[in-house]
């Protein structure tokens, strides 16, 4: 995948990973309204029945949450900001790999369909290779197999022709598989480590809360609300980074398995054709 083709994936990853930073957390603050004044008594001779107090009207007012994510970004210490930066990088990398691998897998599926439609209907293997696109994984495997049949000499001349072609086609197929596995280790690492990165931020926030209590000399909710809110934000972000990474890893592994089954089937059929009299 060329660098230019990776730019949209990178932009998508940045937008998705940075989306939580643009969300403003609001809370609903009720404002009690005084009860309505009792209605003027009628001038009839019989006394009117007493009326109960009117139900208070609740007015909703949106206020910015002072102990949420924005508070952590604006007022957090160096450690908190480093943890946030690490989680952001992990999230961006995970979404970037997901977009890129989905594109690569879709392209490989299309190449498999094209190979099935045109390659096997050609008169010779060389003609079949000409029908495949440049840079196609199936063209790479076919060219590797043909090259093995044409360069079976020297020290390799003592190797059985069947074994030599089998090894060449298998190596080409494994190269394609290794290329499809690129980036999945990063997803696995993010899925297993990001909760602990968030947990470290949580522990650090609780430590700051306890320090604030010790400095103040007495427990006060306004002294610990900020650090405790920061700690909970770190926990939530760690999970928010880990869950998509784990789900993406499992999904991509499954799609890779389906794609590689097509590659292995093509390699086996190609080996049979190359070892036949018609080359």
Phi and psi restraints in degrees (value plus and minus 20) as a CYANA .aco file:
   2 UNK   PHI     -92.6   -52.6
   2 UNK   PSI     146.7   186.7
   3 UNK   PHI     -84.6   -44.6
   3 UNK   PSI     -59.3   -19.3
   4 UNK   PHI     -84.0   -44.0
   4 UNK   PSI     -56.1   -16.1
   5 UNK   PHI     -91.6   -51.6
   5 UNK   PSI     -40.7    -0.7
   6 UNK   PHI    -103.3   -63.3
   6 UNK   PSI     -36.8     3.2
   7 UNK   PHI     -81.0   -41.0
   7 UNK   PSI     -67.4   -27.4
   8 UNK   PHI     -79.1   -39.1
   8 UNK   PSI     -57.6   -17.6
   9 UNK   PHI     -84.4   -44.4
   9 UNK   PSI     -59.8   -19.8
  10 UNK   PHI     -85.5   -45.5
  10 UNK   PSI     -62.7   -22.7
  11 UNK   PHI     -83.4   -43.4
  11 UNK   PSI     -61.8   -21.8
  12 UNK   PHI     -82.7   -42.7
  12 UNK   PSI     -60.2   -20.2
  13 UNK   PHI     -84.5   -44.5
  13 UNK   PSI     -60.8   -20.8
  14 UNK   PHI     -83.8   -43.8
  14 UNK   PSI     -63.6   -23.6
  15 UNK   PHI     -84.7   -44.7
  15 UNK   PSI     -64.8   -24.8
  16 UNK   PHI     -88.6   -48.6
  16 UNK   PSI     -62.7   -22.7
  17 UNK   PHI     -90.3   -50.3
  17 UNK   PSI     -53.3   -13.3
  18 UNK   PHI    -110.7   -70.7
  18 UNK   PSI     -19.6    20.4
  19 UNK   PHI     -79.3   -39.3
  19 UNK   PSI     -61.6   -21.6
  20 UNK   PHI     -81.0   -41.0
  20 UNK   PSI     -45.6    -5.6
  21 UNK   PHI     -89.8   -49.8
  21 UNK   PSI     -40.6    -0.6
  22 UNK   PHI    -112.0   -72.0
  22 UNK   PSI     -23.5    16.5
  23 UNK   PHI    -107.2   -67.2
  23 UNK   PSI     109.5   149.5
  24 UNK   PHI    -119.7   -79.7
  24 UNK   PSI     101.2   141.2
  25 UNK   PHI    -104.5   -64.5
  25 UNK   PSI     107.3   147.3
  26 UNK   PHI    -141.0  -101.0
  26 UNK   PSI     135.7   175.7
  27 UNK   PHI    -146.9  -106.9
  27 UNK   PSI     133.4   173.4
  28 UNK   PHI    -117.3   -77.3
  28 UNK   PSI     103.0   143.0
  29 UNK   PHI    -133.4   -93.4
  29 UNK   PSI      92.0   132.0
  30 UNK   PHI     -93.3   -53.3
  30 UNK   PSI     122.6   162.6
  31 UNK   PHI    -143.0  -103.0
  31 UNK   PSI      94.0   134.0
  32 UNK   PHI     -92.1   -52.1
  32 UNK   PSI     118.0   158.0
  33 UNK   PHI    -130.6   -90.6
  33 UNK   PSI     118.0   158.0
  34 UNK   PHI     -81.4   -41.4
  34 UNK   PSI     127.9   167.9
  35 UNK   PHI     -84.4   -44.4
  35 UNK   PSI     128.2   168.2
  36 UNK   PHI     -87.3   -47.3
  36 UNK   PSI     129.5   169.5
  37 UNK   PHI     -89.0   -49.0
  37 UNK   PSI     122.8   162.8
  38 UNK   PHI     -83.2   -43.2
  38 UNK   PSI     124.8   164.8
  39 UNK   PHI     -86.0   -46.0
  39 UNK   PSI     133.5   173.5
  40 UNK   PHI     -85.9   -45.9
  40 UNK   PSI     113.7   153.7
  41 UNK   PHI     -84.4   -44.4
  41 UNK   PSI     119.7   159.7
  42 UNK   PHI     -89.1   -49.1
  42 UNK   PSI     137.5   177.5
  43 UNK   PHI    -107.7   -67.7
  43 UNK   PSI      -8.8    31.2
  44 UNK   PHI     -89.1   -49.1
  44 UNK   PSI     139.5   179.5
  45 UNK   PHI     -87.7   -47.7
  45 UNK   PSI     -60.5   -20.5
  46 UNK   PHI     -94.2   -54.2
  46 UNK   PSI     116.8   156.8
  47 UNK   PHI     -89.0   -49.0
  47 UNK   PSI     119.6   159.6
  48 UNK   PHI     -94.4   -54.4
  48 UNK   PSI     129.4   169.4
  49 UNK   PHI     -87.4   -47.4
  49 UNK   PSI     119.6   159.6
  50 UNK   PHI     -85.7   -45.7
  50 UNK   PSI     119.2   159.2
  51 UNK   PHI    -117.3   -77.3
  51 UNK   PSI     120.0   160.0
  52 UNK   PHI     -94.5   -54.5
  52 UNK   PSI     145.6   185.6
  53 UNK   PHI     -85.1   -45.1
  53 UNK   PSI     121.7   161.7
  54 UNK   PHI     -87.6   -47.6
  54 UNK   PSI     127.3   167.3
  55 UNK   PHI     -86.3   -46.3
  55 UNK   PSI     114.7   154.7
  56 UNK   PHI     -86.3   -46.3
  56 UNK   PSI     122.6   162.6
  57 UNK   PHI    -112.7   -72.7
  57 UNK   PSI     106.1   146.1
  58 UNK   PHI    -113.4   -73.4
  58 UNK   PSI     103.2   143.2
  59 UNK   PHI    -122.6   -82.6
  59 UNK   PSI     106.0   146.0
  60 UNK   PHI    -108.8   -68.8
  60 UNK   PSI     111.2   151.2
  61 UNK   PHI    -152.9  -112.9
  61 UNK   PSI     105.8   145.8
  62 UNK   PHI    -106.8   -66.8
  62 UNK   PSI     106.6   146.6
  63 UNK   PHI    -148.6  -108.6
  63 UNK   PSI     130.8   170.8
  64 UNK   PHI     -93.9   -53.9
  64 UNK   PSI     116.2   156.2
  65 UNK   PHI     -92.0   -52.0
  65 UNK   PSI      96.7   136.7
  66 UNK   PHI     -99.8   -59.8
  66 UNK   PSI     -23.6    16.4
  67 UNK   PHI    -145.5  -105.5
  67 UNK   PSI       7.0    47.0
  68 UNK   PHI    -121.3   -81.3
  68 UNK   PSI    -170.8  -130.8
  69 UNK   PHI     -85.7   -45.7
  69 UNK   PSI     -62.0   -22.0
  70 UNK   PHI     -84.0   -44.0
  70 UNK   PSI     -54.6   -14.6
  71 UNK   PHI     -83.9   -43.9
  71 UNK   PSI     -59.7   -19.7
  72 UNK   PHI     -84.7   -44.7
  72 UNK   PSI     -60.6   -20.6
  73 UNK   PHI     -88.0   -48.0
  73 UNK   PSI     -61.7   -21.7
  74 UNK   PHI    -102.0   -62.0
  74 UNK   PSI     -55.8   -15.8
  75 UNK   PHI    -138.6   -98.6
  75 UNK   PSI     -19.3    20.7
  76 UNK   PHI     -90.5   -50.5
  76 UNK   PSI     136.6   176.6
  77 UNK   PHI    -101.5   -61.5
  77 UNK   PSI    -193.6  -153.6
  78 UNK   PHI     -83.2   -43.2
  78 UNK   PSI     -62.1   -22.1
  79 UNK   PHI     -82.4   -42.4
  79 UNK   PSI     -64.5   -24.5
  80 UNK   PHI     -82.4   -42.4
  80 UNK   PSI     -60.7   -20.7
  81 UNK   PHI     -90.5   -50.5
  81 UNK   PSI     -54.1   -14.1
  82 UNK   PHI     -85.6   -45.6
  82 UNK   PSI     -61.7   -21.7
  83 UNK   PHI     -82.6   -42.6
  83 UNK   PSI     -62.4   -22.4
  84 UNK   PHI     -81.9   -41.9
  84 UNK   PSI     -61.5   -21.5
  85 UNK   PHI     -84.0   -44.0
  85 UNK   PSI     -61.8   -21.8
  86 UNK   PHI     -82.6   -42.6
  86 UNK   PSI     -64.0   -24.0
  87 UNK   PHI     -85.0   -45.0
  87 UNK   PSI     -57.0   -17.0
  88 UNK   PHI     -85.9   -45.9
  88 UNK   PSI     -62.6   -22.6
  89 UNK   PHI     -83.8   -43.8
  89 UNK   PSI     -63.1   -23.1
  90 UNK   PHI     -80.7   -40.7
  90 UNK   PSI     -63.6   -23.6
  91 UNK   PHI     -85.5   -45.5
  91 UNK   PSI     -64.7   -24.7
  92 UNK   PHI     -81.3   -41.3
  92 UNK   PSI     -63.9   -23.9
  93 UNK   PHI     -82.8   -42.8
  93 UNK   PSI     -59.4   -19.4
  94 UNK   PHI     -84.9   -44.9
  94 UNK   PSI     -66.8   -26.8
  95 UNK   PHI     -87.7   -47.7
  95 UNK   PSI     -55.7   -15.7
  96 UNK   PHI     -83.3   -43.3
  96 UNK   PSI     -66.6   -26.6
  97 UNK   PHI     -84.1   -44.1
  97 UNK   PSI     -59.6   -19.6
  98 UNK   PHI     -79.8   -39.8
  98 UNK   PSI     -67.1   -27.1
  99 UNK   PHI     -85.3   -45.3
  99 UNK   PSI     -64.3   -24.3
 100 UNK   PHI     -85.0   -45.0
 100 UNK   PSI     -65.1   -25.1
 101 UNK   PHI     -87.9   -47.9
 101 UNK   PSI     -55.3   -15.3
 102 UNK   PHI     -83.1   -43.1
 102 UNK   PSI     -59.8   -19.8
 103 UNK   PHI     -84.5   -44.5
 103 UNK   PSI     -65.5   -25.5
 104 UNK   PHI     -84.5   -44.5
 104 UNK   PSI     -61.9   -21.9
 105 UNK   PHI     -85.9   -45.9
 105 UNK   PSI     -60.6   -20.6
 106 UNK   PHI     -83.3   -43.3
 106 UNK   PSI     -59.4   -19.4
 107 UNK   PHI     -86.0   -46.0
 107 UNK   PSI     -59.7   -19.7
 108 UNK   PHI     -85.4   -45.4
 108 UNK   PSI     -57.7   -17.7
 109 UNK   PHI     -82.6   -42.6
 109 UNK   PSI     -61.6   -21.6
 110 UNK   PHI     -85.9   -45.9
 110 UNK   PSI     -59.4   -19.4
 111 UNK   PHI     -84.3   -44.3
 111 UNK   PSI     -57.1   -17.1
 112 UNK   PHI     -84.5   -44.5
 112 UNK   PSI     -60.8   -20.8
 113 UNK   PHI     -86.5   -46.5
 113 UNK   PSI     -61.1   -21.1
 114 UNK   PHI     -84.5   -44.5
 114 UNK   PSI     -59.7   -19.7
 115 UNK   PHI     -85.2   -45.2
 115 UNK   PSI     -58.8   -18.8
 116 UNK   PHI     -88.4   -48.4
 116 UNK   PSI     -50.3   -10.3
 117 UNK   PHI    -101.4   -61.4
 117 UNK   PSI     -53.7   -13.7
 118 UNK   PHI    -137.1   -97.1
 118 UNK   PSI     -54.8   -14.8
 119 UNK   PHI     -86.8   -46.8
 119 UNK   PSI     -68.2   -28.2
 120 UNK   PHI     -95.5   -55.5
 120 UNK   PSI     -34.7     5.3
 121 UNK   PHI    -109.9   -69.9
 121 UNK   PSI     -22.2    17.8
 122 UNK   PHI     -95.2   -55.2
 122 UNK   PSI     141.4   181.4
 123 UNK   PHI     -93.4   -53.4
 123 UNK   PSI     -58.6   -18.6
 124 UNK   PHI    -153.3  -113.3
 124 UNK   PSI     149.7   189.7
 125 UNK   PHI     -84.4   -44.4
 125 UNK   PSI     -60.0   -20.0
 126 UNK   PHI     -82.3   -42.3
 126 UNK   PSI     -61.3   -21.3
 127 UNK   PHI     -86.4   -46.4
 127 UNK   PSI     -55.9   -15.9
 128 UNK   PHI     -85.9   -45.9
 128 UNK   PSI     -58.2   -18.2
 129 UNK   PHI     -83.5   -43.5
 129 UNK   PSI     -57.1   -17.1
 130 UNK   PHI     -84.3   -44.3
 130 UNK   PSI     -44.1    -4.1
 131 UNK   PHI    -100.2   -60.2
 131 UNK   PSI     -33.4     6.6
 132 UNK   PHI    -110.2   -70.2
 132 UNK   PSI     129.5   169.5
 133 UNK   PHI     -89.7   -49.7
 133 UNK   PSI     131.2   171.2
 134 UNK   PHI     -84.6   -44.6
 134 UNK   PSI     114.6   154.6
 135 UNK   PHI      65.4   105.4
 135 UNK   PSI     -21.3    18.7
 136 UNK   PHI     -89.5   -49.5
 136 UNK   PSI     121.4   161.4
 137 UNK   PHI     -83.9   -43.9
 137 UNK   PSI     -55.4   -15.4
 138 UNK   PHI     -93.3   -53.3
 138 UNK   PSI     -52.3   -12.3
 139 UNK   PHI     -88.2   -48.2
 139 UNK   PSI     -58.7   -18.7
 140 UNK   PHI     -80.9   -40.9
 140 UNK   PSI     -62.8   -22.8
 141 UNK   PHI     -86.4   -46.4
 141 UNK   PSI     -63.5   -23.5
 142 UNK   PHI     -84.2   -44.2
 142 UNK   PSI     -63.0   -23.0
 143 UNK   PHI     -84.8   -44.8
 143 UNK   PSI     -56.5   -16.5
 144 UNK   PHI     -84.6   -44.6
 144 UNK   PSI     -60.6   -20.6
 145 UNK   PHI     -86.2   -46.2
 145 UNK   PSI     -62.7   -22.7
 146 UNK   PHI     -85.2   -45.2
 146 UNK   PSI     -61.3   -21.3
 147 UNK   PHI     -82.8   -42.8
 147 UNK   PSI     -55.1   -15.1
 148 UNK   PHI     -85.1   -45.1
 148 UNK   PSI     -57.2   -17.2
 149 UNK   PHI     -92.7   -52.7
 149 UNK   PSI     -46.2    -6.2
 150 UNK   PHI    -110.9   -70.9
 150 UNK   PSI     -36.4     3.6
 151 UNK   PHI    -144.2  -104.2
 151 UNK   PSI      38.7    78.7
 152 UNK   PHI    -131.2   -91.2
 152 UNK   PSI      55.3    95.3
 153 UNK   PHI    -170.0  -130.0
 153 UNK   PSI    -195.3  -155.3
 154 UNK   PHI      46.3    86.3
 154 UNK   PSI    -157.1  -117.1
 155 UNK   PHI     -84.6   -44.6
 155 UNK   PSI     -48.6    -8.6
 156 UNK   PHI     -97.5   -57.5
 156 UNK   PSI     -29.2    10.8
 157 UNK   PHI     -85.4   -45.4
 157 UNK   PSI     -44.5    -4.5
 158 UNK   PHI     -99.2   -59.2
 158 UNK   PSI     -33.4     6.6
 159 UNK   PHI    -101.1   -61.1
 159 UNK   PSI     119.8   159.8
 160 UNK   PHI     -77.7   -37.7
 160 UNK   PSI     116.4   156.4
 161 UNK   PHI     -79.1   -39.1
 161 UNK   PSI     -61.9   -21.9
 162 UNK   PHI     -81.7   -41.7
 162 UNK   PSI     -64.8   -24.8
 163 UNK   PHI     -86.0   -46.0
 163 UNK   PSI     -58.3   -18.3
 164 UNK   PHI     -85.7   -45.7
 164 UNK   PSI     -64.9   -24.9
 165 UNK   PHI     -87.4   -47.4
 165 UNK   PSI     -58.7   -18.7
 166 UNK   PHI     -80.7   -40.7
 166 UNK   PSI     -65.9   -25.9
 167 UNK   PHI     -83.9   -43.9
 167 UNK   PSI     -60.3   -20.3
 168 UNK   PHI     -85.4   -45.4
 168 UNK   PSI     -67.0   -27.0
 169 UNK   PHI     -86.4   -46.4
 169 UNK   PSI     -59.0   -19.0
 170 UNK   PHI     -86.5   -46.5
 170 UNK   PSI     -60.1   -20.1
 171 UNK   PHI     -82.8   -42.8
 171 UNK   PSI     -62.0   -22.0
 172 UNK   PHI     -82.9   -42.9
 172 UNK   PSI     -61.4   -21.4
 173 UNK   PHI     -84.9   -44.9
 173 UNK   PSI     -59.8   -19.8
 174 UNK   PHI     -87.4   -47.4
 174 UNK   PSI     -54.1   -14.1
 175 UNK   PHI     -82.2   -42.2
 175 UNK   PSI     -61.5   -21.5
 176 UNK   PHI     -83.2   -43.2
 176 UNK   PSI     -63.1   -23.1
 177 UNK   PHI     -83.5   -43.5
 177 UNK   PSI     -60.1   -20.1
 178 UNK   PHI     -85.3   -45.3
 178 UNK   PSI     -56.7   -16.7
 179 UNK   PHI     -87.0   -47.0
 179 UNK   PSI     -55.2   -15.2
 180 UNK   PHI     -91.1   -51.1
 180 UNK   PSI     -41.6    -1.6
 181 UNK   PHI    -104.8   -64.8
 181 UNK   PSI     -30.3     9.7
 182 UNK   PHI     -77.8   -37.8
 182 UNK   PSI     112.5   152.5
 183 UNK   PHI      72.1   112.1
 183 UNK   PSI     -41.1    -1.1
 184 UNK   PHI     -88.8   -48.8
 184 UNK   PSI     -50.8   -10.8
 185 UNK   PHI     -83.7   -43.7
 185 UNK   PSI     -55.0   -15.0
 186 UNK   PHI     -84.7   -44.7
 186 UNK   PSI     -61.9   -21.9
 187 UNK   PHI     -81.7   -41.7
 187 UNK   PSI     -62.8   -22.8
 188 UNK   PHI     -83.7   -43.7
 188 UNK   PSI     -59.5   -19.5
 189 UNK   PHI     -85.7   -45.7
 189 UNK   PSI     -63.5   -23.5
 190 UNK   PHI     -84.0   -44.0
 190 UNK   PSI     -63.5   -23.5
 191 UNK   PHI     -83.0   -43.0
 191 UNK   PSI     -49.5    -9.5
 192 UNK   PHI    -114.0   -74.0
 192 UNK   PSI     -42.8    -2.8
 193 UNK   PHI    -127.6   -87.6
 193 UNK   PSI     -46.9    -6.9
 194 UNK   PHI     -81.9   -41.9
 194 UNK   PSI     -55.1   -15.1
 195 UNK   PHI     -81.8   -41.8
 195 UNK   PSI     -54.0   -14.0
 196 UNK   PHI     -94.6   -54.6
 196 UNK   PSI     -52.2   -12.2
 197 UNK   PHI     -84.0   -44.0
 197 UNK   PSI     -65.0   -25.0
 198 UNK   PHI     -83.7   -43.7
 198 UNK   PSI     -56.6   -16.6
 199 UNK   PHI     -85.1   -45.1
 199 UNK   PSI     -56.1   -16.1
 200 UNK   PHI     -81.7   -41.7
 200 UNK   PSI     -63.1   -23.1
 201 UNK   PHI     -82.9   -42.9
 201 UNK   PSI     -54.5   -14.5
 202 UNK   PHI     -84.7   -44.7
 202 UNK   PSI     -67.4   -27.4
 203 UNK   PHI     -81.7   -41.7
 203 UNK   PSI     -60.0   -20.0
 204 UNK   PHI     -85.7   -45.7
 204 UNK   PSI     -59.1   -19.1
 205 UNK   PHI     -85.6   -45.6
 205 UNK   PSI     -60.0   -20.0
 206 UNK   PHI     -85.3   -45.3
 206 UNK   PSI     -58.3   -18.3
 207 UNK   PHI     -81.1   -41.1
 207 UNK   PSI     -61.9   -21.9
 208 UNK   PHI     -84.1   -44.1
 208 UNK   PSI     -56.9   -16.9
 209 UNK   PHI     -84.1   -44.1
 209 UNK   PSI     -64.7   -24.7
 210 UNK   PHI     -84.9   -44.9
 210 UNK   PSI     -56.7   -16.7
 211 UNK   PHI     -84.1   -44.1
 211 UNK   PSI     -60.6   -20.6
 212 UNK   PHI     -83.5   -43.5
 212 UNK   PSI     -57.1   -17.1
 213 UNK   PHI     -86.1   -46.1
 213 UNK   PSI     -61.6   -21.6
 214 UNK   PHI     -85.8   -45.8
 214 UNK   PSI     -59.9   -19.9
 215 UNK   PHI     -87.6   -47.6
 215 UNK   PSI     -61.3   -21.3
 216 UNK   PHI     -90.3   -50.3
 216 UNK   PSI     -44.4    -4.4
 217 UNK   PHI      63.0   103.0
 217 UNK   PSI     -27.7    12.3
 218 UNK   PHI    -174.2  -134.2
 218 UNK   PSI     136.2   176.2
 219 UNK   PHI     -95.7   -55.7
 219 UNK   PSI     108.0   148.0
 220 UNK   PHI    -162.7  -122.7
 220 UNK   PSI     110.1   150.1
 221 UNK   PHI     -83.5   -43.5
 221 UNK   PSI     -52.2   -12.2
 222 UNK   PHI     -93.1   -53.1
 222 UNK   PSI     -37.4     2.6
 223 UNK   PHI    -101.0   -61.0
 223 UNK   PSI     -49.4    -9.4
 224 UNK   PHI    -129.2   -89.2
 224 UNK   PSI     -31.0     9.0
 225 UNK   PHI     -82.2   -42.2
 225 UNK   PSI     -62.2   -22.2
 226 UNK   PHI     -82.8   -42.8
 226 UNK   PSI     -75.5   -35.5
 227 UNK   PHI     -81.6   -41.6
 227 UNK   PSI     -58.5   -18.5
 228 UNK   PHI     -87.7   -47.7
 228 UNK   PSI     -60.4   -20.4
 229 UNK   PHI     -81.4   -41.4
 229 UNK   PSI     -60.4   -20.4
 230 UNK   PHI     -81.3   -41.3
 230 UNK   PSI     -60.4   -20.4
 231 UNK   PHI     -84.0   -44.0
 231 UNK   PSI     -63.8   -23.8
 232 UNK   PHI     -87.0   -47.0
 232 UNK   PSI     -55.6   -15.6
 233 UNK   PHI     -82.4   -42.4
 233 UNK   PSI     -61.7   -21.7
 234 UNK   PHI     -82.0   -42.0
 234 UNK   PSI     -61.6   -21.6
 235 UNK   PHI     -82.3   -42.3
 235 UNK   PSI     -65.8   -25.8
 236 UNK   PHI     -83.3   -43.3
 236 UNK   PSI     -61.6   -21.6
 237 UNK   PHI     -87.0   -47.0
 237 UNK   PSI     -59.3   -19.3
 238 UNK   PHI     -79.7   -39.7
 238 UNK   PSI     -62.3   -22.3
 239 UNK   PHI     -90.2   -50.2
 239 UNK   PSI     -56.9   -16.9
 240 UNK   PHI     -85.5   -45.5
 240 UNK   PSI     -48.2    -8.2
 241 UNK   PHI    -101.9   -61.9
 241 UNK   PSI     -57.8   -17.8
 242 UNK   PHI     -92.9   -52.9
 242 UNK   PSI     -63.2   -23.2
 243 UNK   PHI     -82.1   -42.1
 243 UNK   PSI     -69.2   -29.2
 244 UNK   PHI     -82.5   -42.5
 244 UNK   PSI     -54.4   -14.4
 245 UNK   PHI     -85.1   -45.1
 245 UNK   PSI     -63.5   -23.5
 246 UNK   PHI     -86.7   -46.7
 246 UNK   PSI     -64.8   -24.8
 247 UNK   PHI     -83.2   -43.2
 247 UNK   PSI     -61.3   -21.3
 248 UNK   PHI     -84.2   -44.2
 248 UNK   PSI     -61.4   -21.4
 249 UNK   PHI     -79.9   -39.9
 249 UNK   PSI     -69.4   -29.4
 250 UNK   PHI     -84.2   -44.2
 250 UNK   PSI     -59.2   -19.2
 251 UNK   PHI     -86.2   -46.2
 251 UNK   PSI     -65.2   -25.2
 252 UNK   PHI     -87.3   -47.3
 252 UNK   PSI     -56.5   -16.5
 253 UNK   PHI     -80.6   -40.6
 253 UNK   PSI     -63.0   -23.0
 254 UNK   PHI     -84.9   -44.9
 254 UNK   PSI     -63.5   -23.5
 255 UNK   PHI     -87.3   -47.3
 255 UNK   PSI     -56.7   -16.7
 256 UNK   PHI     -82.5   -42.5
 256 UNK   PSI     -59.1   -19.1
 257 UNK   PHI     -82.2   -42.2
 257 UNK   PSI     -63.3   -23.3
 258 UNK   PHI     -84.2   -44.2
 258 UNK   PSI     -63.5   -23.5
 259 UNK   PHI     -85.7   -45.7
 259 UNK   PSI     -61.0   -21.0
 260 UNK   PHI     -91.1   -51.1
 260 UNK   PSI     -44.9    -4.9
 261 UNK   PHI     -82.9   -42.9
 261 UNK   PSI     -57.8   -17.8
 262 UNK   PHI     -88.7   -48.7
 262 UNK   PSI     -59.0   -19.0
 263 UNK   PHI     -84.9   -44.9
 263 UNK   PSI     -64.2   -24.2
 264 UNK   PHI     -87.1   -47.1
 264 UNK   PSI     -55.8   -15.8
 265 UNK   PHI     -85.6   -45.6
 265 UNK   PSI     -60.8   -20.8
 266 UNK   PHI     -83.9   -43.9
 266 UNK   PSI     -61.6   -21.6
 267 UNK   PHI     -84.1   -44.1
 267 UNK   PSI     -61.1   -21.1
 268 UNK   PHI     -85.8   -45.8
 268 UNK   PSI     -62.0   -22.0
 269 UNK   PHI     -87.1   -47.1
 269 UNK   PSI     -58.4   -18.4
 270 UNK   PHI     -83.8   -43.8
 270 UNK   PSI     -61.7   -21.7
 271 UNK   PHI     -79.5   -39.5
 271 UNK   PSI     -61.6   -21.6
 272 UNK   PHI     -84.2   -44.2
 272 UNK   PSI     -59.4   -19.4
 273 UNK   PHI     -89.3   -49.3
 273 UNK   PSI     -62.0   -22.0
 274 UNK   PHI     -86.3   -46.3
 274 UNK   PSI     -52.7   -12.7
 275 UNK   PHI    -105.2   -65.2
 275 UNK   PSI     -24.7    15.3
 276 UNK   PHI    -104.1   -64.1
 276 UNK   PSI     154.4   194.4
 277 UNK   PHI     -90.4   -50.4
 277 UNK   PSI     -44.6    -4.6
 278 UNK   PHI    -112.2   -72.2
 278 UNK   PSI      87.1   127.1
